[in-house]
Amino acid sequence: PSKIHGVGVFTERDIKEGEYIKMWLVKDWRTVLHPKGRMKEMCNWFGVAHKNGYYSAPKSFVRMSIAWYLNHFKNPNIRITESGRCYATRKIFKGEELLIDYKNLDTDFDNSLKSEK
């Protein structure tokens, strides 16, 4: 459990500043344009929103990489590059929750609004 929201991702060891953190399975995401119903609800929880839908959503909602469970924080300890690679923004201690800034996931759409629902 996360103190920030629902389920979180926590470290099992110390992580050095700038260290690459493998968080994704290969090709673990897909584009979903104009989802409806339950698919829209699931994409809203886990996808990276864009004005036309979700350009990054889990390929399968049954088996997802742990990165889909990262919580939003204004002062994150990891960053995700455009290619989907994750890096520590500072030293992260064992047992600490890994956090990202959802605002940085898309330059045209503020994904941090999802975390406020």
Helices and strands as residue ranges (DSSP letters): E 20-21, E 29-33, H 37-46, E 48-50, E 53-58, G 66-69, E 71-72, E 78-80, E 86-88, E 99-100, G 102-105, G 111-116
